[in-house]
Amino acid sequence: MEFFEKAEANFFIGVTVALIAAGVAAYYVYSSKKPKGCLDPEKFKEFKLVKRTELSHNVAKFKFELPTPTSVLGLPIGQHMSCRGKDNLGEDVIKPYTPTTLDSDVGYFELVIKMYPQGRMSHHFREMRVGDYLAVKGPKGRFKYQPGQVRAFGMLAGGSGITPMFQVTRAILENPNDHTKVYLIYANVTYEDILLKEELDGLSANYPDRFKVYYVLNQVNMVSRFIYFFYLWIYVQILFFWHSCLNSLLPTSTCFFGPI
């Protein structure tokens, strides 16, 4: 009798241990599984505008809500998405945009939009109010960044072309396993036209050994213009010298976005 009691006790202990192990394994698999993105590459999906922040007379930040507080957009680093809206004649217009948020920003995504007077999609964003919906489809694009695929990025951006650069830069710098360095030249007409300056300066301050940003302006006084273009000339010489002389396993890469 005592033998059967011990066997029964050992059986229940074994079952309990097995259930605990299965639960731990299931939790590990579930927690390590990458959440599914909200985008669809084949059809447009609508997302609700929950906040609009005016950054200047023609620039605004639009915050869109995802289906749940834990949802992610699912946009690979280096890619963009197509946004659909209406122009001032009521006709459909589609234009590519890159969010300034990453999948680490759960529950929402943000677009920083410069609205041009004659821009067809600019009209749509200018008329958008909190509670309106934006139709989005994606991901789009051929380039997809992989951590550590290059030793350094040399970036040239102009105007609203900064958003794809910001997306890649932020993903690189916020990944502790990615040691890629980023050098960005960002050109604008005036100081007031610089987009995401506070965010770029913040990245430069937080990662001084990995990220350098150089602002280039078109409308400045002659002394300032000479200084800007002198440093631009020096940087471009260094950049091309790098490409021709570095003999490492990992190459450097140069990206261009926006009208310069």
Phi, psi and chi 1 to 4 in degrees:
 res  aa     phi    psi   chi1   chi2   chi3   chi4
   1 MET       -  -43.6 -174.1   67.4  179.2      -
   2 GLU   -63.0  -34.7 -176.6  178.0   -8.8      -
   3 PHE   -63.3  -44.2  171.2   76.9      -      -
   4 PHE   -67.5  -35.7  -72.4  108.4      -      -
   5 GLU   -64.1  -42.2  -71.2  179.1   -8.9      -
   6 LYS   -65.6  -39.9  -71.4 -176.8  177.8  179.6
   7 ALA   -64.8  -41.0      -      -      -      -
   8 GLU   -65.1  -41.3 -175.2  177.6    1.8      -
   9 ALA   -63.5  -43.1      -      -      -      -
  10 ASN   -64.0  -35.0  -70.1  -24.1      -      -
  11 PHE   -63.8  -47.3  172.2   76.8      -      -
  12 PHE   -66.1  -36.6  -77.7  111.9      -      -
  13 ILE   -63.6  -43.1  -68.7  173.4      -      -
  14 GLY   -62.6  -42.9      -      -      -      -
  15 VAL   -63.5  -42.0  170.5      -      -      -
  16 THR   -62.2  -46.5  -58.2      -      -      -
  17 VAL   -61.5  -41.2  171.4      -      -      -
  18 ALA   -64.4  -41.1      -      -      -      -
  19 LEU   -65.3  -41.5  -70.6  174.0      -      -
  20 ILE   -63.1  -44.6  -67.3  174.1      -      -
  21 ALA   -62.2  -41.0      -      -      -      -
  22 ALA   -65.2  -39.5      -      -      -      -
  23 GLY   -64.6  -42.9      -      -      -      -
  24 VAL   -63.4  -43.4  170.6      -      -      -
  25 ALA   -63.6  -43.0      -      -      -      -
  26 ALA   -63.6  -41.3      -      -      -      -
  27 TYR   -63.2  -41.5  173.5   78.7      -      -
  28 TYR   -63.3  -45.3  175.7   78.7      -      -
  29 VAL   -63.6  -43.6  171.0      -      -      -
  30 TYR   -67.1  -42.8  177.8   79.7      -      -
  31 SER   -71.9  -29.3   60.7      -      -      -
  32 SER   -87.6  -10.2   60.2      -      -      -
  33 LYS   -73.9  131.5 -175.2  178.8  179.8 -179.6
  34 LYS   -70.7  129.0 -172.4  175.8 -179.3  179.3
  35 PRO   -64.8  148.1   21.7  -32.2      -      -
  36 LYS   -74.3  136.7 -176.5  179.5  178.9 -179.9
  37 GLY   -75.1  162.8      -      -      -      -
  38 CYS   -90.4  -12.3  -63.1      -      -      -
  39 LEU   -77.6  154.0  -70.5  174.5      -      -
  40 ASP  -129.0  121.2 -170.4  -39.1      -      -
  41 PRO   -72.3  -13.5   25.8  -33.7      -      -
  42 GLU  -102.9  -27.3  -58.6  -60.4  -31.9      -
  43 LYS  -139.5  153.3   63.2 -179.5 -179.1  179.1
  44 PHE   -75.2  140.0  -77.7   95.1      -      -
  45 LYS  -122.8  145.9  -60.6  177.6   69.0  173.6
  46 GLU  -101.2  138.8  -67.1 -167.2  -23.8      -
  47 PHE  -128.1  139.3  -61.1   94.7      -      -
  48 LYS   -83.4  133.3 -176.3  179.4  179.4 -179.8
  49 LEU   -78.4  121.4  176.9   64.3      -      -
  50 VAL  -111.4  -14.6  -66.2      -      -      -
  51 LYS  -157.4  138.4 -174.2  177.2 -179.3 -179.7
  52 ARG  -129.9  123.4  172.1  174.9  174.0  152.6
  53 THR  -118.3  118.9  -54.6      -      -      -
  54 GLU   -78.3  121.2  -56.8  -63.7  -32.2      -
  55 LEU   -97.3  -27.7  -57.7 -178.4      -      -
  56 SER  -160.4 -171.2   71.6      -      -      -
  57 HIS   -66.7  -21.0   70.2  -75.4      -      -
  58 ASN  -135.6   17.3   63.9  -10.6      -      -
  59 VAL  -130.3  135.5  178.1      -      -      -
  60 ALA  -142.9  152.8      -      -      -      -
  61 LYS  -104.5  126.5 -179.5 -169.3  -66.5 -176.6
  62 PHE  -110.9  124.5  -63.1   82.3      -      -
  63 LYS  -107.6  122.4 -177.6  176.9 -178.8  179.2
  64 PHE  -112.8  140.5  -65.4   92.0      -      -
  65 GLU   -86.8  135.4 -178.0 -179.3   60.4      -
  66 LEU   -89.8  166.3  -64.7  176.7      -      -
  67 PRO   -54.5  -37.9  -28.4   35.7      -      -
  68 THR  -134.0  162.4   72.7      -      -      -
  69 PRO   -63.2  -17.2  -23.3   34.1      -      -
  70 THR  -107.3    4.1   57.6      -      -      -
  71 SER   -70.7  151.5  -62.6      -      -      -
  72 VAL  -121.3  153.3  -61.6      -      -      -
  73 LEU   -68.3  -40.6 -173.8   60.8      -      -
  74 GLY    82.4   35.4      -      -      -      -
  75 LEU   -99.6  116.1 -174.4   68.3      -      -
  76 PRO   -61.1  147.4  -22.7   34.0      -      -
  77 ILE   -64.4  128.1  -57.4  -56.5      -      -
  78 GLY   100.9   -8.0      -      -      -      -
  79 GLN  -108.8  169.4  -60.1 -158.5  -28.6      -
  80 HIS  -131.0 -176.6   58.9  -87.4      -      -
  81 MET  -137.1  158.0   56.9 -167.6 -168.3      -
  82 SER   -95.0  131.6  -63.4      -      -      -
  83 CYS  -113.3  137.5  -62.1      -      -      -
  84 ARG  -114.3  135.8 -174.8  178.3   64.5 -168.4
  85 GLY  -150.5 -165.7      -      -      -      -
  86 LYS  -120.0  137.1  -60.3  -77.4 -172.7 -179.4
  87 ASP   -85.6 -173.0   62.8   11.4      -      -
  88 ASN   -70.3   -9.7   59.6  -17.7      -      -
  89 LEU   -99.4    0.8  -61.0  177.1      -      -
  90 GLY    82.5   10.2      -      -      -      -
  91 GLU   -90.6  148.3  -63.1  179.2   -7.6      -
  92 ASP   -66.4  141.1  -77.9  -15.0      -      -
  93 VAL  -140.0  139.1   54.9      -      -      -
  94 ILE  -124.6  132.2  -60.7  173.7      -      -
  95 LYS  -143.8  144.0 -171.9  175.2  178.9 -178.4
  96 PRO   -80.2  141.9   28.2  -34.4      -      -
  97 TYR  -140.8  153.9  -70.9   96.3      -      -
  98 THR  -117.9  123.4  -55.5      -      -      -
  99 PRO   -65.1  155.3  -17.0   30.2      -      -
 100 THR   -92.2   -2.9   55.7      -      -      -
 101 THR   -99.4  163.0   45.4      -      -      -
 102 LEU  -118.2  178.0  -55.2  174.8      -      -
 103 ASP   -70.9  -10.5  -80.5   -7.7      -      -
 104 SER   -73.7  -15.4   56.5      -      -      -
 105 ASP   -94.4   93.8  -56.0  -56.1      -      -
 106 VAL   -86.3  148.8  -63.2      -      -      -
 107 GLY    88.7   -7.3      -      -      -      -
 108 TYR  -164.6  168.6   69.3   96.6      -      -
 109 PHE  -142.3  157.6   70.2   91.7      -      -
 110 GLU  -127.3  144.2  -68.9  179.7  -19.5      -
 111 LEU  -122.6  131.6  -63.7  173.0      -      -
 112 VAL  -101.6  115.5  173.7      -      -      -
 113 ILE  -118.5  129.0  -55.5  -64.6      -      -
 114 LYS   -97.4  121.2 -174.6  168.9 -175.1  177.0
 115 MET   -99.3  111.1  -68.9  161.0  -76.8      -
 116 TYR   -86.1  147.4  -62.2   92.5      -      -
 117 PRO   -55.4  -41.0  -25.3   34.0      -      -
 118 GLN  -102.3    6.0  -55.8  -57.8  -38.5      -
 119 GLY   -72.0  130.5      -      -      -      -
 120 ARG   -68.4  -46.7  -63.2  179.6   65.0 -160.4
 121 MET   -74.8  -26.5 -165.0   66.1 -170.6      -
 122 SER   -59.5  -37.2  -67.1      -      -      -
 123 HIS   -60.4  -42.7  171.8   80.9      -      -
 124 HIS   -61.7  -47.7 -178.0   84.4      -      -
 125 PHE   -67.6  -35.2  -80.1  108.1      -      -
 126 ARG   -62.5  -32.6 -166.8  160.7   40.1 -118.2
 127 GLU   -89.5   -9.6  -63.1  -62.0  -42.2      -
 128 MET   -69.7  139.4  -75.6 -161.9   76.8      -
 129 ARG  -128.5  160.1  -61.0  -65.7 -178.7  -95.1
 130 VAL   -55.7  131.2  171.3      -      -      -
 131 GLY   104.1  -18.1      -      -      -      -
 132 ASP   -75.9  164.8  -67.8  -18.4      -      -
 133 TYR  -118.2  144.8  -74.1   81.6      -      -
 134 LEU  -114.9  129.2  178.4   68.3      -      -
 135 ALA   -85.6  127.7      -      -      -      -
 136 VAL  -133.3  142.3  173.7      -      -      -
 137 LYS  -138.5  141.9 -179.0  170.8   68.7  173.3
 138 GLY   169.2 -173.0      -      -      -      -
 139 PRO   -74.0  159.4  -13.7   29.6      -      -
 140 LYS  -130.2  156.9  -59.1  -72.7 -174.9  178.8
 141 GLY   111.5  153.6      -      -      -      -
 142 ARG   -91.3  -28.7  -63.5  179.4 -179.7  178.8
 143 PHE   -84.3  133.5  175.8   71.8      -      -
 144 LYS  -138.1  114.8 -174.5 -175.8  -65.1 -173.9
 145 TYR   -75.7  136.7  177.8   74.1      -      -
 146 GLN  -117.9  131.4  -62.1  -64.8  -28.5      -
 147 PRO   -52.7  131.0  -26.1   34.9      -      -
 148 GLY    79.1    9.1      -      -      -      -
 149 GLN   -73.2  -19.4   73.2  179.8   56.0      -
 150 VAL  -135.1  159.7  -64.9      -      -      -
 151 ARG   -79.6  -35.6  176.9  174.0  178.2  173.2
 152 ALA  -154.2  149.3      -      -      -      -
 153 PHE  -109.8  129.4 -100.1  114.8      -      -
 154 GLY  -106.2  118.5      -      -      -      -
 155 MET  -117.7  137.6  -61.4 -179.5  173.2      -
 156 LEU  -122.8  122.8  -64.9  174.1      -      -
 157 ALA  -134.7  150.9      -      -      -      -
 158 GLY  -134.7  134.2      -      -      -      -
 159 GLY    56.6 -130.1      -      -      -      -
 160 SER   -73.1   -4.9   56.6      -      -      -
 161 GLY   -69.2    1.1      -      -      -      -
 162 ILE   -73.2  -24.9 -172.2   60.9      -      -
 163 THR   -63.4  -41.9   52.2      -      -      -
 164 PRO   -64.1  -36.4  -18.8   31.4      -      -
 165 MET   -64.5  -42.4  -56.5  -63.0 -164.6      -
 166 PHE   -63.5  -40.2 -178.1   78.5      -      -
 167 GLN   -59.5  -50.7  178.0 -149.5   49.4      -
 168 VAL   -66.6  -43.8  174.9      -      -      -
 169 THR   -59.8  -47.8  -61.7      -      -      -
 170 ARG   -63.1  -41.3 -170.0 -178.4  155.9 -159.2
 171 ALA   -62.6  -40.6      -      -      -      -
 172 ILE   -64.8  -50.7  -70.0  172.6      -      -
 173 LEU   -70.7  -32.2  -62.4  177.8      -      -
 174 GLU   -85.2   -2.3  -67.0 -177.9    3.5      -
 175 ASN   -95.4  110.6 -176.6   -8.8      -      -
 176 PRO   -64.8  -17.2   23.7  -33.3      -      -
 177 ASN   -93.9   -1.9  -61.5  -41.9      -      -
 178 ASP  -107.3  118.3 -166.0  -20.5      -      -
 179 HIS  -105.1   16.4  -55.3  -68.9      -      -
 180 THR   -63.2  140.1  -55.0      -      -      -
 181 LYS   -99.1  148.7  -65.6 -175.7  177.7 -178.5
 182 VAL  -127.6  130.7 -179.8      -      -      -
 183 TYR  -124.6  118.0  -59.3   88.0      -      -
 184 LEU  -119.6  127.4  167.9   65.1      -      -
 185 ILE  -105.5  121.7  -62.9  175.9      -      -
 186 TYR  -121.7  113.9 -177.4   24.0      -      -
 187 ALA  -103.8  138.9      -      -      -      -
 188 ASN  -145.5  167.6  -75.8  -83.0      -      -
 189 VAL   -73.0  -51.8  177.5      -      -      -
 190 THR  -129.0  169.7   67.2      -      -      -
 191 TYR   -60.9  -38.5 -179.3   86.6      -      -
 192 GLU   -66.6  -19.1  -69.5   70.9   23.5      -
 193 ASP   -81.8   -8.9  -68.3  -36.3      -      -
 194 ILE   -68.0  119.7  -59.6  174.8      -      -
 195 LEU   -92.0  146.2  -57.4 -179.4      -      -
 196 LEU    58.9   28.2  -60.1  170.3      -      -
 197 LYS   -63.4  -43.5 -172.4  176.5 -172.8  -55.1
 198 GLU   -60.5  -42.4 -176.9  177.4  -15.0      -
 199 GLU   -67.9  -41.6  -70.1   83.1   -7.6      -
 200 LEU   -64.5  -43.3  -69.3  168.9      -      -
 201 ASP   -64.8  -33.6  -70.7  -15.4      -      -
 202 GLY   -65.7  -42.6      -      -      -      -
 203 LEU   -63.8  -40.1  -68.4  175.9      -      -
 204 SER   -63.7  -37.9 -179.6      -      -      -
 205 ALA   -73.1  -36.6      -      -      -      -
 206 ASN   -80.1  -25.3  -67.2  -27.7      -      -
 207 TYR  -131.6   62.4  -53.6   94.9      -      -
 208 PRO   -64.2  -25.0   25.0  -35.1      -      -
 209 ASP   -89.1   -8.0  -62.9  -31.2      -      -
 210 ARG  -122.1  -14.3  -62.2  177.8   56.8 -156.0
 211 PHE  -138.9  126.6  178.2   58.7      -      -
 212 LYS  -127.5  132.9  -57.8  -67.4 -177.5 -176.9
 213 VAL  -123.4  135.5   55.9      -      -      -
 214 TYR  -123.5  119.4  -55.7   88.3      -      -
 215 TYR   -91.9  131.8  -59.6  105.2      -      -
 216 VAL  -120.8  127.9  178.5      -      -      -
 217 LEU  -117.5  148.8  -57.4  177.7      -      -
 218 ASN   -89.3  -40.5 -175.3   44.2      -      -
 219 GLN  -104.2   91.1  -65.2 -178.9    6.8      -
 220 VAL  -142.1  169.9  -67.8      -      -      -
 221 ASN   -70.9  166.0   59.2   55.7      -      -
 222 MET   -61.4  -40.0  -67.0  -55.2  -63.3      -
 223 VAL   -64.5  -47.6  174.7      -      -      -
 224 SER   -63.7  -38.7  -61.9      -      -      -
 225 ARG   -63.2  -41.8 -178.3  173.2  -62.7 -175.5
 226 PHE   -62.0  -43.9  174.0   78.9      -      -
 227 ILE   -62.8  -46.8  -66.4  173.2      -      -
 228 TYR   -58.7  -50.1  -86.4  116.6      -      -
 229 PHE   -74.4  -23.8  -79.0   97.2      -      -
 230 PHE   -65.5  -47.9  175.4   72.2      -      -
 231 TYR   -67.0  -35.3  -80.6  109.0      -      -
 232 LEU   -62.3  -44.5  174.4   61.7      -      -
 233 TRP   -61.4  -44.7 -179.8   82.8      -      -
 234 ILE   -61.1  -44.8  -68.9  178.2      -      -
 235 TYR   -64.2  -43.6  176.3   71.9      -      -
 236 VAL   -62.1  -38.9  170.6      -      -      -
 237 GLN   -62.3  -43.2  -59.4  -53.1  -50.2      -
 238 ILE   -63.4  -42.3  -66.3  173.5      -      -
 239 LEU   -60.9  -47.9 -176.8   63.6      -      -
 240 PHE   -72.3  -30.5  -77.0  101.3      -      -
 241 PHE   -62.9  -40.4  177.1   77.6      -      -
 242 TRP   -57.9  -49.3 -130.5    2.6      -      -
 243 HIS   -61.4  -34.8  -85.3  -79.9      -      -
 244 SER   -87.7  -21.7   60.1      -      -      -
 245 CYS  -110.5  -23.7  -64.3      -      -      -
 246 LEU   -71.6  129.0  -81.9  179.4      -      -
 247 ASN  -121.1   61.7  -66.6  -45.5      -      -
 248 SER  -108.1  170.4   59.5      -      -      -
 249 LEU   -69.2  -33.3  -66.9  176.7      -      -
 250 LEU  -102.6  129.7  -68.3  176.2      -      -
 251 PRO   -81.2  172.9   31.8  -36.0      -      -
 252 THR   -98.5  166.3   59.2      -      -      -
 253 SER  -142.4  145.2 -178.1      -      -      -
 254 THR  -121.1  133.2  -55.3      -      -      -
 255 CYS  -123.1  145.4  -64.9      -      -      -
 256 PHE  -128.7  131.7  -55.7   85.7      -      -
 257 PHE  -144.9  138.2  -82.6   95.6      -      -
 258 GLY    88.6  163.0      -      -      -      -
 259 PRO   -75.4  118.0   28.5  -33.4      -      -
 260 ILE  -104.0      -  -63.3 -179.4      -      -
